[in-house]
Amino acid sequence: MLMMIAKRLGMAIPSLIGVVIVTFLLTRALPGDPAAYFAGPAATPQAIQEIRVKLGLDKPLIEQFGRYVVDLTHGNLGTSLTTGQPVATELRNRLPASAELTLLGLLVSIVIAVPLGILAATKPNSILDHTCRIISTLGVSLPVFFTGLVLVYVFYFLLGWAPPPLGRLDVFYTEPPHVSGFYLIDSLIAGDVPTFIASLKQLVLPALTLGIFSLAPIARMTRASMLAVLSSDFIRTARASGLSSYTVIVTYAFRNAMLPVITTLGMVFSFLLGANVLVEKVFAWPGIGSYAVEALLASDFAPVQGFVLTMAVLYVILNLLIDVLYGLIDPRVRLEA
Amino acid sequence: MKRRDLLKSMTALTAAAAVPAPAIWSSAKAQTRQETLLIVSESGPNNLDIHGVGTNVPGYEVSWNCYDRLITHEMKTLPNGTPYYDKTKFKPELAEDMNVGDLSATFKLRKDAAFQDGTPVTAKDVKWSFDRAVTVGGFPTFQMSAGSLTKPEQFVVVDDHTFRVDFLKKDRLTIPDLAVIVPCVINSELVKKNATPQDPWGLEYTKLNTVGSGAYRVTNWTAGSQVVLERNDKWKGGPLPKIKRVIWRIVPDAGNRRALLERGDADVSYDLPNKDFSELKNDGKLTIVSTPYSNGIQYIGMNVQHPPFNDVKVRYAVAYALPYQKIMDVVLYGLGKPMFGAAADTPTEVAWPQPHKFKTDLDKAKKLLAESGASNINVPISFDLGFAGVNQPICELVQESLAQIGITTTINKVPGANWRTELTKKNMPLFTNVFSGWLDYPEYFFYWCYHSGKSIFNTMDYQSLQMDTFIDGARAAAATGNWDSYDKDVKGFVDLAYTDMPRIPLYQPYVNVAMQKDISGYQYWFHRRLDYRTFVKA
């Protein structure tokens, strides 16, 4: 197992190097001049030039790249010009916000989608199956910002049940002491129940929005995979042996159907982590998605490079995790590896 | 009733913690709530120091509230009751006395003023801060030079509490330029302690820390998310502010900002779309204050160096073809001051902005275009996507109107990051943009927008010797107080601008601020941002 992990990590190194080079070149190829942007509204060409020198943008590309790589090896991702903070710090602060939201959204999605998919598969073409199809089609076809805004409108503006969409915590709570960066966990560690409840309340609507959006792939994949397994020989044998339908479906069929579902989960998670920009915008969520997009709009190179690099690393780790999970769920995979 | 129960149980299922009411302001917190101002806006600062590299406009707001300047402006009241800064009257802030002589100005500093760490404010802090502003480059240095403040030698420490500014030349803008945001006074000893050889002015330190003698200080700043400011109870620059704490939250979605205001959760917001402001105004649940930008105009610019707009008849044709009133109604919902359609016999005034005499008249436009002999005109019309909310509908209306007189246009959306680069190139044939100057003087506006020098805001690449003579003349006349000649020059450049018509003013935009009914004390400042010091929560 350890060998496999080490081998997989080794294989990731060339792709990471590729990511570093490509993002560097891509950000430099973007139209727009950061010096002109940051020189302010009434800058003279001379003021713009002063800023350019200050930012090191007057140096040849290869020298800029060299400095970037040297900084990288020191764990320095550069400084964002739009927020004025070091990129590494920002990503460290913002990643937990995105991860907490995404994980909870994924949880909501799993809790709804997996049972729905199983039920749909056990009774194909029944009303239940159609309901599952309609729900997942709706979920995937409604744009996230729309779902988010509707939820805010109904549950905050009209009904007043949800707290104001003001980010991770209501303005009059202080954030819990930093341990994991996940407010839910940190507040429990600190034994601060009111903060736990407050941050959970903030999470409900955005997590629901993400959950609804990611229902479709999970429910559909569960259904398809269950259908395939349910029609296989060993299930017929199990049924013929008189096992209860619960045992057949959950113990035998579902475990065997899980592999493709796990793969989908991994994909959905990494996809959500980067793609929840719109949810972050709607709920004023201080996550990495909105951070990267804002930086991109301002030709702010460092955060964009940092973001892409972080995402690449995350993908590598995630894929590794999924491979390890495969081995735990299905011993055959482990043997082949 | 049953439906309600069902909905309630449904949310309870999805959200274990859902409670029936938003108990955000519990009674225990009511006191804090009373002394706290919650502001929501689209974007936040990227730097807490206006001297920093590329500090953005929200950063100016922090600087304004956390630092003191030697002098500031008195307030006057507009006809609609809004307090508005009086550009001609100054009052002391850190200085207790100002004495402007022929070639210098002497300031006596308050003896009781102290920085927030307790160090007294002395003349050497003022000198260090001003030296820094004229040395660091970029925007602060540029802004100082607008008032002919360019060299550290101009700033002289006479004694601990006496400070003198020597003038390089007589300039009417020198004193007003000392009351803008840039010449703020910084705790020099504290910053020097935190400076490094690479960063002798300590810009990295002041980026994150507000070290002034001002009314507030930043206690928490999470970039892109929130800024928390606490009152400095020992502030000496004016009466103690009523608001103890300001929480400024960044809410990117305009719809949510409006919802927060309407639900009463946020106290103040000022960058909502015009449509929302006009609806909120009619609703009457909130206080809405609309004030025209001082010295600011949204305009249609044309590049006069290249065909087809090098022909003044084509420019006139465009000026007659623009759908002025439609823009006012459909884009601004009436929240703007028209800069068009003055009566033919209106005399030119010694003031800026003032409306021009063109109005929508398609027949006249067609005739002028025919006379010019230009045909098959096909040009892009460009705008800054950063302000797409206003710019895009304007360009679409202009496109529709110009099509009717036979000018085909394609809309060219320029991302915010690119806009400045495009402006500097001065090769966009047709575009819309807004310009407004901190210093509210006609010659200041014209110097930046019409002078054939190198300003990037002469985006039409307009070059006229006669125009330059008028502008330089007005500046010289203002410096020496020769008001007859000044009036003549101002009228001269306004008339010339409207005769040559390189850019067509559309309207003077409004600064719109929405507040809860229990909030008062909003003041309009030249920088158009909020001054927390005068806000009151009833």
Chai-1 contact restraints between the chains, C-beta under 6 A:
chainA,res_idxA,chainB,res_idxB,connection_type,confidence,min_distance_angstrom,max_distance_angstrom,comment,restraint_id
A,P31,B,N418,contact,1.0,0.0,6.0,A-B,restraint_1
A,G32,B,A417,contact,1.0,0.0,6.0,A-B,restraint_2
A,G32,B,N418,contact,1.0,0.0,6.0,A-B,restraint_3
A,D33,B,T421,contact,1.0,0.0,6.0,A-B,restraint_4
A,A36,B,R420,contact,1.0,0.0,6.0,A-B,restraint_5
A,A36,B,T421,contact,1.0,0.0,6.0,A-B,restraint_6
A,Y37,B,A417,contact,1.0,0.0,6.0,A-B,restraint_7
A,Y37,B,R420,contact,1.0,0.0,6.0,A-B,restraint_8
A,F38,B,G54,contact,1.0,0.0,6.0,A-B,restraint_9
A,G40,B,F139,contact,1.0,0.0,6.0,A-B,restraint_10
A,A47,B,G138,contact,1.0,0.0,6.0,A-B,restraint_11
A,A47,B,F142,contact,1.0,0.0,6.0,A-B,restraint_12
A,E50,B,G137,contact,1.0,0.0,6.0,A-B,restraint_13
A,E50,B,G138,contact,1.0,0.0,6.0,A-B,restraint_14
A,I51,B,G138,contact,1.0,0.0,6.0,A-B,restraint_15
A,K54,B,V53,contact,1.0,0.0,6.0,A-B,restraint_16
A,L81,B,G54,contact,1.0,0.0,6.0,A-B,restraint_17
A,T82,B,N46,contact,1.0,0.0,6.0,A-B,restraint_18
A,T83,B,N46,contact,1.0,0.0,6.0,A-B,restraint_19
A,T83,B,A223,contact,1.0,0.0,6.0,A-B,restraint_20
A,T83,B,G224,contact,1.0,0.0,6.0,A-B,restraint_21
A,G84,B,N46,contact,1.0,0.0,6.0,A-B,restraint_22
A,G84,B,N47,contact,1.0,0.0,6.0,A-B,restraint_23
A,G84,B,K207,contact,1.0,0.0,6.0,A-B,restraint_24
A,Q85,B,A223,contact,1.0,0.0,6.0,A-B,restraint_25
A,F157,B,A259,contact,1.0,0.0,6.0,A-B,restraint_26
A,G160,B,P22,contact,1.0,0.0,6.0,A-B,restraint_27
A,W161,B,A18,contact,1.0,0.0,6.0,A-B,restraint_28
A,P163,B,P22,contact,1.0,0.0,6.0,A-B,restraint_29
A,P164,B,L260,contact,1.0,0.0,6.0,A-B,restraint_30
A,P164,B,D265,contact,1.0,0.0,6.0,A-B,restraint_31
A,P165,B,N256,contact,1.0,0.0,6.0,A-B,restraint_32
A,L166,B,R249,contact,1.0,0.0,6.0,A-B,restraint_33
A,G167,B,S225,contact,1.0,0.0,6.0,A-B,restraint_34
A,D170,B,I24,contact,1.0,0.0,6.0,A-B,restraint_35
A,V171,B,I247,contact,1.0,0.0,6.0,A-B,restraint_36
A,F172,B,K29,contact,1.0,0.0,6.0,A-B,restraint_37
A,I197,B,A17,contact,1.0,0.0,6.0,A-B,restraint_38
A,L200,B,A17,contact,1.0,0.0,6.0,A-B,restraint_39
A,K201,B,A17,contact,1.0,0.0,6.0,A-B,restraint_40
A,V204,B,A15,contact,1.0,0.0,6.0,A-B,restraint_41
A,K281,B,P252,contact,1.0,0.0,6.0,A-B,restraint_42
A,K281,B,D253,contact,1.0,0.0,6.0,A-B,restraint_43
A,V282,B,D253,contact,1.0,0.0,6.0,A-B,restraint_44
A,A284,B,V251,contact,1.0,0.0,6.0,A-B,restraint_45
A,P286,B,S225,contact,1.0,0.0,6.0,A-B,restraint_46
A,A298,B,A417,contact,1.0,0.0,6.0,A-B,restraint_47
A,S299,B,A417,contact,1.0,0.0,6.0,A-B,restraint_48
